[in-house]
């Protein structure tokens, strides 16, 4: 079980990403625009760097919804491999069955 502080930090990052997503996309479009002047691109880069670090989607880490484990997380289910296996064997995940061949 991950510490509460780590799970809360990820929640905070998710909120910041959502809050600044529109502004971030506008600035990136200006930077990538071929018709934009060099001065406009420079201002957009400065504004992008002025945004909070945690508002960048790259800093977000996938964590298990039940345990907070950062590794071995299946994004389709949002669960770590251990919890996914437990729930699947108990039949609590619809459509998931144990493989046999």
C-alpha positions as CSV (number, residue, x, y, z in Angstrom):
1,X,0.0,0.0,0.0
2,X,1.5,3.3,-1.1
3,X,1.7,6.1,1.4
4,X,-1.3,8.5,1.5
5,X,1.0,11.4,0.7
6,X,2.0,9.8,-2.6
7,X,-1.6,9.1,-3.6
8,X,-2.6,12.6,-2.7
9,X,0.3,14.1,-4.7
10,X,-1.0,12.2,-7.8
11,X,-4.5,13.5,-7.3
12,X,-3.1,17.1,-7.1
13,X,-1.2,16.5,-10.3
14,X,-4.3,15.2,-12.0
15,X,-6.2,18.4,-11.0
16,X,-3.4,20.7,-12.2
17,X,-3.1,18.9,-15.5
18,X,-6.9,19.3,-16.0
19,X,-6.8,23.0,-15.0
20,X,-3.9,24.0,-17.3
21,X,-4.6,21.7,-20.2
22,X,-6.3,24.3,-22.4
23,X,-3.6,27.0,-21.8
24,X,-0.8,24.5,-22.4
25,X,-2.3,23.4,-25.7
26,X,-2.6,27.0,-26.9
27,X,1.0,27.7,-26.1
28,X,2.3,24.6,-27.7
29,X,0.3,25.4,-30.9
30,X,1.9,28.8,-31.0
31,X,5.4,27.3,-30.6
32,X,4.8,24.7,-33.4
33,X,3.1,27.2,-35.7
34,X,5.3,27.8,-38.8
35,X,3.7,31.2,-39.4
36,X,4.3,32.6,-35.9
37,X,7.1,35.1,-35.4
38,X,10.2,34.3,-33.5
39,X,9.2,36.8,-30.8
40,X,5.8,35.2,-30.4
41,X,7.3,31.8,-30.1
42,X,9.8,33.0,-27.5
43,X,7.0,34.5,-25.4
44,X,5.0,31.3,-25.7
45,X,8.0,29.3,-24.5
46,X,8.5,31.6,-21.5
47,X,4.8,31.4,-20.6
48,X,4.9,27.6,-20.9
49,X,7.9,27.4,-18.6
50,X,6.1,29.7,-16.1
51,X,3.3,27.2,-15.7
52,X,3.5,24.9,-12.7
53,X,5.7,21.8,-13.3
54,X,3.1,19.4,-12.1
55,X,0.7,20.7,-14.7
56,X,2.7,18.7,-17.3
57,X,1.0,15.4,-18.2
58,X,4.4,13.8,-18.4
59,X,4.8,14.0,-14.7
60,X,1.7,12.0,-14.0
61,X,2.2,8.4,-12.8
62,X,-0.3,5.6,-13.2
63,X,-1.1,4.0,-9.9
64,X,-3.3,1.2,-8.8
65,X,-6.7,2.4,-7.7
66,X,-6.9,0.1,-4.7
67,X,-3.3,0.0,-3.4
68,X,-1.5,2.9,-5.0
69,X,1.2,0.7,-6.4
70,X,3.1,2.6,-9.1
71,X,4.4,-0.4,-11.1
72,X,2.7,-3.3,-12.8
73,X,-0.5,-1.3,-13.4
74,X,-2.8,-2.4,-16.2
75,X,-4.2,0.8,-17.7
76,X,-7.3,-0.9,-19.0
77,X,-8.4,-1.8,-15.5
78,X,-6.5,0.7,-13.4
79,X,-5.3,-2.1,-11.1
80,X,-1.9,-3.5,-10.2
81,X,-1.2,-7.0,-11.4
82,X,-1.6,-8.6,-8.0
83,X,-5.0,-7.1,-7.3
84,X,-6.1,-7.8,-10.9
85,X,-5.3,-11.4,-10.4
86,X,-7.1,-11.7,-7.1
87,X,-10.3,-10.0,-8.4
88,X,-10.2,-12.0,-11.6
89,X,-9.9,-15.4,-9.7
90,X,-12.8,-14.4,-7.5
91,X,-14.9,-13.6,-10.6
92,X,-15.4,-9.9,-9.7
93,X,-14.2,-8.5,-13.0
94,X,-16.7,-9.2,-15.7
95,X,-15.4,-10.9,-18.9
96,X,-12.1,-11.9,-17.3
97,X,-11.5,-15.7,-16.9
98,X,-8.5,-17.8,-16.1
99,X,-6.7,-19.0,-19.2
100,X,-6.6,-22.7,-19.9
101,X,-5.4,-24.5,-23.0
